[in-house]
């Protein structure tokens, strides 16, 4: 593998998408700070904007990093470089997923830090944060996979519409599970069987989407 070309493609994507990543991280960090007001309205607004900041980035990043490259006809130039289709796919997967995982992991860790050290949110919400963050990651993977493997803009747009319409429903249904509601009353984190099953499903879906994206790309003959 021509690592220098692949690395250059990854760095190129990082330079182009860095402002969006920084803005998303800043909004997410400010949202976490709202929890310290210790009242219901700031808590709800902080929780909503925390997830909105990472969800919006998860929707915009694949479109900006993948689809715009095709729309602006930059892909034809990139494929003329000494890089194979699989190398291009690898670089695009690493950059797209990596650029999202940086703020996702940072905000994930910050949220856990607020819960563990801030004494403003009960420890019983830790499993909930894991599940909801995994749900957002799963949605991003679907959008990114559709953008990378799809030949037209319609596929990632459909995936974005599906994910955006399911986030609110998914969060609501998750919060209505009696076992989850009961565990929220606990003074410690409770890793119940349903939490474990949900986390396993999320990990399996993420791995499946990534693998399917590579498989579809490997079967293509024309990337332009």
Residue frames relative to the residue before (quaternion, step in Angstrom):
aa qw qx qy qz dx dy dz
X 1.0000 0.0000 0.0000 0.0000 0.00 0.00 0.00
X 0.3984 -0.6983 0.5413 0.2464 3.54 -0.94 0.92
X 0.2070 -0.8446 0.4826 0.1043 3.54 0.20 1.34
X 0.6173 0.5659 -0.3615 0.4098 3.60 1.03 -0.70
X 0.6641 0.4852 -0.3052 0.4800 3.59 0.98 -0.81
X 0.6466 0.5180 -0.3191 0.4602 3.57 0.93 -0.89
X 0.6672 0.4980 -0.2990 0.4663 3.57 0.92 -0.91
X 0.6341 0.5259 -0.3279 0.4625 3.58 1.04 -0.75
X 0.6395 0.5158 -0.3269 0.4670 3.58 1.01 -0.74
X 0.6455 0.5179 -0.3164 0.4638 3.58 1.01 -0.80
X 0.6659 0.4962 -0.2987 0.4703 3.58 0.94 -0.89
X 0.6059 0.5557 -0.3465 0.4516 3.56 1.08 -0.71
X 0.6657 0.4939 -0.2962 0.4746 3.57 0.93 -0.89
X 0.6375 0.5351 -0.3304 0.4452 3.58 1.01 -0.80
X 0.6624 0.5047 -0.3120 0.4574 3.59 0.90 -0.85
X 0.6860 0.4916 -0.2894 0.4516 3.58 0.98 -0.81
X 0.7765 0.3677 -0.1782 0.4797 3.59 0.94 -0.86
X 0.4059 0.7504 -0.4530 0.2585 3.61 1.24 -0.09
X 0.6483 0.5173 -0.3611 0.4264 3.69 0.80 -0.75
X 0.6632 0.5048 -0.3143 0.4546 3.60 0.89 -0.87
X 0.6418 0.5245 -0.3196 0.4592 3.57 1.03 -0.79
X 0.6715 0.4996 -0.2976 0.4592 3.58 0.93 -0.89
X 0.6467 0.5113 -0.3213 0.4660 3.59 0.98 -0.81
X 0.6540 0.5116 -0.3128 0.4611 3.58 0.93 -0.89
X 0.6597 0.5068 -0.3067 0.4624 3.58 0.94 -0.87
X 0.6544 0.5172 -0.3135 0.4538 3.58 0.99 -0.85
X 0.6562 0.5015 -0.3124 0.4694 3.59 0.94 -0.87
X 0.6547 0.5131 -0.3112 0.4597 3.57 0.96 -0.85
X 0.6565 0.5076 -0.3106 0.4636 3.59 0.98 -0.83
X 0.6549 0.5007 -0.3119 0.4724 3.60 0.97 -0.82
X 0.6205 0.5456 -0.3388 0.4500 3.57 1.08 -0.72
X 0.6402 0.5144 -0.3256 0.4685 3.58 1.01 -0.76
X 0.6265 0.5560 -0.3357 0.4309 3.56 1.07 -0.70
X 0.5876 0.5939 -0.3677 0.4083 3.59 1.17 -0.50
X 0.5636 0.6127 -0.3944 0.3891 3.59 1.16 -0.45
X 0.6339 0.5693 -0.3307 0.4059 3.58 1.12 -0.59
X 0.5219 0.6170 -0.4264 0.4064 3.59 1.25 -0.04
X 0.2729 -0.8337 0.4515 0.1633 3.57 1.36 -0.23
X 0.6104 0.4767 -0.4105 0.4813 3.56 0.88 0.96
X 0.6927 -0.5392 0.2882 0.3826 3.57 -1.18 0.52
X 0.6833 0.5071 -0.3085 0.4251 3.59 0.79 -0.99
X 0.6810 0.4525 -0.3126 0.4836 3.68 0.77 -0.84
X 0.6114 0.5546 -0.3549 0.4390 3.58 1.08 -0.69
X 0.6853 0.4762 -0.2849 0.4716 3.58 0.86 -0.98
X 0.6693 0.4937 -0.3047 0.4642 3.59 0.90 -0.91
X 0.6451 0.5229 -0.3207 0.4556 3.57 0.98 -0.82
X 0.6599 0.5039 -0.3088 0.4640 3.58 0.94 -0.87
X 0.6611 0.5114 -0.3082 0.4544 3.57 0.94 -0.91
X 0.7256 0.4387 -0.2573 0.4635 3.58 0.77 -1.00
X 0.5563 0.5868 -0.3938 0.4372 3.57 1.17 -0.47
X 0.7294 0.4055 -0.2403 0.4957 3.57 0.82 -0.97
X 0.6038 0.5559 -0.3643 0.4401 3.60 1.06 -0.65
X 0.6360 0.5515 -0.3413 0.4182 3.61 0.94 -0.84
X 0.7317 0.4057 -0.2446 0.4901 3.59 0.93 -0.84
X 0.6077 0.5462 -0.3564 0.4531 3.59 1.14 -0.58
X 0.6476 0.5149 -0.3204 0.4613 3.59 0.94 -0.88
X 0.6484 0.5005 -0.3217 0.4750 3.58 0.95 -0.83
X 0.6548 0.5240 -0.3118 0.4466 3.58 0.99 -0.80
X 0.6662 0.4745 -0.2987 0.4918 3.57 1.17 -0.52
X 0.7232 0.4651 -0.2503 0.4450 3.58 0.92 -0.92
X 0.6343 0.5929 -0.3440 0.3575 3.58 0.93 -0.88
X 0.6790 0.4662 -0.3254 0.4644 3.66 0.78 -0.81
X 0.6430 0.5183 -0.3322 0.4557 3.58 1.01 -0.75
X 0.7078 0.4583 -0.2660 0.4671 3.58 0.90 -0.92
X 0.7464 0.4386 -0.2251 0.4470 3.56 0.93 -0.90
X 0.7754 0.3146 -0.1614 0.5231 3.58 1.15 -0.55
X 0.7450 0.4273 -0.2457 0.4496 3.57 0.57 -1.16
X 0.6569 0.5142 -0.3216 0.4479 3.59 0.91 -0.86
X 0.5961 0.5704 -0.3563 0.4386 3.56 1.13 -0.62
X 0.6740 0.4633 -0.2815 0.5018 3.55 1.08 -0.75
X 0.6609 0.5219 -0.3121 0.4399 3.59 0.95 -0.89
X 0.7174 0.4238 -0.2457 0.4954 3.58 1.03 -0.77
X 0.4505 -0.7308 0.4079 0.3107 3.56 1.39 0.21
X 0.3521 0.7287 -0.5096 0.2920 3.56 1.08 0.71
X 0.5549 0.6412 -0.3891 0.3600 3.57 1.18 -0.52
X 0.6227 0.5483 -0.3509 0.4341 3.59 1.00 -0.78
X 0.6534 0.4989 -0.3129 0.4757 3.58 1.02 -0.79
X 0.6602 0.5211 -0.3172 0.4381 3.58 0.90 -0.90
X 0.6905 0.4738 -0.2832 0.4674 3.57 0.98 -0.82
X 0.5916 0.5467 -0.3789 0.4556 3.60 1.26 -0.15
X 0.5488 0.6017 -0.3928 0.4272 3.58 1.29 -0.19
X 0.5989 -0.5680 0.4086 0.3895 3.62 -1.21 0.29
X 0.4653 0.6315 -0.4731 0.4012 3.55 0.54 1.24
X 0.3909 -0.7288 0.5150 0.2254 3.56 -0.91 0.94
X 0.6896 -0.4695 0.3480 0.4276 3.53 -1.33 0.19
X 0.6641 0.4920 -0.3060 0.4726 3.58 0.97 -0.82
X 0.6300 0.5203 -0.3367 0.4680 3.60 1.03 -0.70
X 0.6364 0.5093 -0.3262 0.4787 3.57 1.01 -0.78
X 0.6471 0.5164 -0.3123 0.4660 3.56 0.96 -0.90
X 0.6457 0.5241 -0.3168 0.4561 3.57 0.96 -0.88
X 0.6735 0.4889 -0.3018 0.4650 3.58 0.87 -0.93
X 0.6766 0.4900 -0.3004 0.4603 3.57 0.95 -0.86
X 0.6355 0.5132 -0.3301 0.4730 3.58 1.04 -0.72
X 0.6677 0.5007 -0.3061 0.4580 3.57 0.89 -0.94
X 0.6982 0.4656 -0.2907 0.4595 3.58 0.84 -0.92
X 0.6861 0.4887 -0.3027 0.4458 3.61 0.80 -0.95
X 0.7181 0.4190 -0.2547 0.4938 3.57 0.81 -1.00
X 0.6555 0.5242 -0.3189 0.4403 3.58 0.97 -0.77
X 0.6550 0.5120 -0.3148 0.4580 3.57 0.97 -0.84
X 0.6644 0.4737 -0.3086 0.4889 3.57 1.09 -0.62
X 0.6670 0.5315 -0.3140 0.4172 3.57 0.92 -0.87
X 0.5771 0.5962 -0.3906 0.3988 3.61 1.07 -0.56
X 0.7355 0.3566 -0.2593 0.5144 3.67 0.65 -0.90
X 0.5972 0.5743 -0.3672 0.4228 3.59 1.06 -0.66
X 0.6931 0.4568 -0.2706 0.4876 3.57 0.87 -0.94
X 0.6449 0.5301 -0.3268 0.4430 3.58 0.98 -0.84
X 0.6975 0.4476 -0.2736 0.4882 3.59 0.89 -0.90
X 0.5847 0.5627 -0.3570 0.4627 3.58 1.12 -0.66
X 0.6854 0.4709 -0.2758 0.4821 3.57 0.86 -1.00
X 0.6436 0.5228 -0.3269 0.4533 3.59 0.99 -0.79
X 0.6408 0.5183 -0.3251 0.4637 3.59 1.01 -0.81
X 0.6536 0.4920 -0.3128 0.4826 3.58 0.98 -0.81
X 0.6278 0.5402 -0.3312 0.4520 3.57 1.07 -0.72
X 0.6331 0.5209 -0.3264 0.4705 3.57 1.03 -0.79
X 0.6746 0.4915 -0.2993 0.4622 3.58 0.96 -0.87
X 0.7360 0.4413 -0.2418 0.4529 3.57 0.82 -1.00
X 0.8207 0.2724 -0.1210 0.4874 3.59 0.94 -0.81
X 0.6565 0.5581 -0.3134 0.3992 3.55 1.19 -0.43
X 0.2502 -0.8028 0.5030 0.1996 3.57 1.24 -0.45
X 0.5257 0.6148 -0.4275 0.4036 3.58 1.05 0.75
X 0.7486 0.2410 -0.1496 0.5993 3.59 1.28 -0.37
X 0.5008 -0.6689 0.4493 0.3160 3.63 -0.81 0.91
X 0.5746 -0.6060 0.4325 0.3401 3.58 -1.11 0.69
X 0.5514 0.6337 -0.3883 0.3791 3.58 1.19 -0.42
X 0.6368 0.5385 -0.3297 0.4426 3.60 1.23 -0.33
X 0.4316 0.7162 -0.4605 0.2979 3.62 1.21 -0.09
X 0.6715 0.4711 -0.3290 0.4679 3.68 0.77 -0.82
X 0.6160 0.5509 -0.3445 0.4453 3.59 1.07 -0.70
X 0.6347 0.5213 -0.3261 0.4680 3.57 1.00 -0.83
X 0.6333 0.5309 -0.3301 0.4563 3.60 0.96 -0.81
X 0.6943 0.4778 -0.2850 0.4565 3.58 0.84 -0.96
X 0.6963 0.4734 -0.2865 0.4571 3.60 0.84 -0.93
X 0.6364 0.5017 -0.3294 0.4845 3.58 1.04 -0.72
X 0.6377 0.5155 -0.3249 0.4712 3.57 1.05 -0.71
X 0.6156 0.5447 -0.3396 0.4571 3.57 1.08 -0.70
X 0.6517 0.5005 -0.3040 0.4821 3.57 0.99 -0.86
X 0.6431 0.5151 -0.3208 0.4671 3.60 0.97 -0.84
X 0.6360 0.5322 -0.3244 0.4550 3.57 0.99 -0.82
X 0.6579 0.5068 -0.3055 0.4658 3.57 0.98 -0.84
X 0.6380 0.5194 -0.3305 0.4626 3.56 0.98 -0.82
X 0.6475 0.5265 -0.3266 0.4437 3.58 0.91 -0.87
X 0.6369 0.5222 -0.3300 0.4612 3.58 1.01 -0.76
X 0.6711 0.4837 -0.2985 0.4759 3.59 0.92 -0.89
X 0.6723 0.4941 -0.2977 0.4640 3.59 0.90 -0.92
X 0.6495 0.5133 -0.3203 0.4605 3.58 0.95 -0.81
X 0.6573 0.4999 -0.3085 0.4721 3.58 1.00 -0.82
X 0.6521 0.5158 -0.3172 0.4562 3.59 1.04 -0.76
X 0.7002 0.4688 -0.2729 0.4642 3.58 0.94 -0.89
X 0.7653 0.3774 -0.2017 0.4809 3.58 0.84 -0.96
X 0.6207 0.5721 -0.3482 0.4077 3.60 1.13 -0.54
X 0.4266 -0.7136 0.5021 0.2380 3.54 -1.06 0.73
X 0.7720 0.2586 -0.1411 0.5633 3.58 1.17 -0.49
X 0.6473 -0.5288 0.3909 0.3854 3.52 -1.33 0.25
X 0.5435 0.6672 -0.3807 0.3384 3.56 1.20 -0.47
X 0.6456 0.5484 -0.3319 0.4151 3.59 0.96 -0.82
X 0.7127 0.4124 -0.2911 0.4871 3.66 0.72 -0.86
X 0.6083 0.5394 -0.3645 0.4540 3.60 1.08 -0.58
X 0.6444 0.5045 -0.3170 0.4792 3.58 1.02 -0.79
X 0.6495 0.5095 -0.3134 0.4694 3.57 1.00 -0.84
X 0.6371 0.5253 -0.3211 0.4638 3.58 1.03 -0.79
X 0.6499 0.5089 -0.3093 0.4721 3.57 0.95 -0.88
X 0.6537 0.5164 -0.3110 0.4575 3.57 0.94 -0.88
X 0.6905 0.4802 -0.2824 0.4615 3.57 0.86 -0.95
X 0.6769 0.5030 -0.3041 0.4431 3.59 0.84 -0.94
X 0.6847 0.4677 -0.2870 0.4796 3.58 1.06 -0.70
X 0.6973 0.4754 -0.2741 0.4610 3.59 1.18 -0.42
X 0.5254 0.6506 -0.4233 0.3485 3.61 1.14 -0.45
X 0.7075 0.4623 -0.2738 0.4590 3.55 0.72 -1.06
X 0.6548 0.5059 -0.3095 0.4684 3.57 0.97 -0.88
X 0.6652 0.5137 -0.3007 0.4508 3.56 0.95 -0.91
X 0.6561 0.5011 -0.3125 0.4700 3.58 0.92 -0.88
X 0.6583 0.5179 -0.3121 0.4483 3.58 0.97 -0.90
X 0.6846 0.4826 -0.2904 0.4627 3.59 0.84 -0.98
X 0.6168 0.5442 -0.3442 0.4527 3.57 1.03 -0.75
X 0.7037 0.4715 -0.2657 0.4602 3.57 0.92 -0.90
X 0.6546 0.5124 -0.3105 0.4610 3.59 1.24 -0.32
X 0.4799 0.6559 -0.4522 0.3675 3.61 1.23 -0.05
X 0.4758 -0.7057 0.4374 0.2903 3.63 -0.59 1.09
X 0.6448 0.5280 -0.3309 0.4427 3.59 0.95 -0.80
X 0.6455 0.5078 -0.3150 0.4757 3.58 1.05 -0.77
X 0.6532 0.5158 -0.3117 0.4584 3.57 0.93 -0.91
X 0.6511 0.5112 -0.3197 0.4610 3.58 1.00 -0.76
X 0.6704 0.5086 -0.3020 0.4480 3.57 0.97 -0.85
X 0.5799 0.5896 -0.3789 0.4153 3.60 1.14 -0.52
X 0.6476 0.5272 -0.3175 0.4493 3.58 1.17 -0.50
X 0.5383 0.6339 -0.3985 0.3868 3.57 1.25 -0.20
X 0.4774 -0.6741 0.4745 0.3042 3.63 -1.06 0.61
X 0.7425 0.3064 -0.1903 0.5644 3.60 1.28 -0.24
X 0.6237 -0.5309 0.4134 0.3978 3.55 -1.30 0.28
X 0.1389 -0.7850 0.6017 0.0495 3.57 -0.90 0.98
X 0.1708 -0.7872 0.5885 0.0690 3.57 -0.56 1.22
X 0.0868 -0.8453 0.5273 0.0041 3.52 0.40 1.29
X 0.6828 -0.4859 0.3415 0.4255 3.62 -1.22 0.31
X 0.6607 0.5035 -0.3299 0.4484 3.62 0.95 -0.77
X 0.6116 0.5268 -0.3468 0.4776 3.59 1.09 -0.66
X 0.6648 0.5055 -0.3034 0.4588 3.57 0.90 -0.88
X 0.6553 0.5057 -0.3186 0.4618 3.58 0.96 -0.81
X 0.6500 0.5192 -0.3178 0.4549 3.58 0.96 -0.85
X 0.6585 0.5033 -0.3098 0.4659 3.59 0.95 -0.84
X 0.6391 0.5163 -0.3255 0.4680 3.60 1.00 -0.79
X 0.6450 0.5147 -0.3170 0.4674 3.57 0.97 -0.86
X 0.6593 0.5116 -0.3165 0.4510 3.59 0.89 -0.88
X 0.6553 0.4973 -0.3140 0.4740 3.60 0.90 -0.87
X 0.6586 0.5141 -0.3119 0.4525 3.59 0.93 -0.88
X 0.6581 0.5078 -0.3112 0.4607 3.59 0.97 -0.84
X 0.6371 0.5239 -0.3260 0.4619 3.59 0.97 -0.83
X 0.6704 0.4876 -0.2978 0.4734 3.59 0.88 -0.92
X 0.6474 0.5272 -0.3172 0.4497 3.58 0.98 -0.85
X 0.6664 0.5045 -0.3094 0.4535 3.60 0.89 -0.92
X 0.6552 0.5046 -0.3145 0.4659 3.58 0.92 -0.88
X 0.6741 0.4917 -0.2962 0.4649 3.57 0.90 -0.90
X 0.6548 0.5119 -0.3116 0.4606 3.58 0.97 -0.83
X 0.6251 0.5402 -0.3371 0.4515 3.57 1.03 -0.76
X 0.6577 0.4890 -0.3068 0.4839 3.58 0.93 -0.88
X 0.6478 0.5284 -0.3257 0.4417 3.59 0.95 -0.84
X 0.6683 0.4946 -0.3060 0.4638 3.57 0.87 -0.95
X 0.6596 0.5069 -0.3122 0.4589 3.58 0.94 -0.86
X 0.6589 0.5203 -0.3162 0.4418 3.60 0.98 -0.78
X 0.6744 0.4911 -0.2946 0.4659 3.60 1.19 -0.47
X 0.5577 0.6262 -0.3878 0.3826 3.58 1.23 -0.24
X 0.2691 -0.7512 0.5811 0.1602 3.52 -1.22 0.60
X 0.7734 0.2204 -0.1204 0.5821 3.57 1.18 -0.53
X 0.1469 -0.8094 0.5659 0.0553 3.56 -0.65 1.12
X 0.6630 0.5030 -0.2974 0.4679 3.58 1.21 -0.17
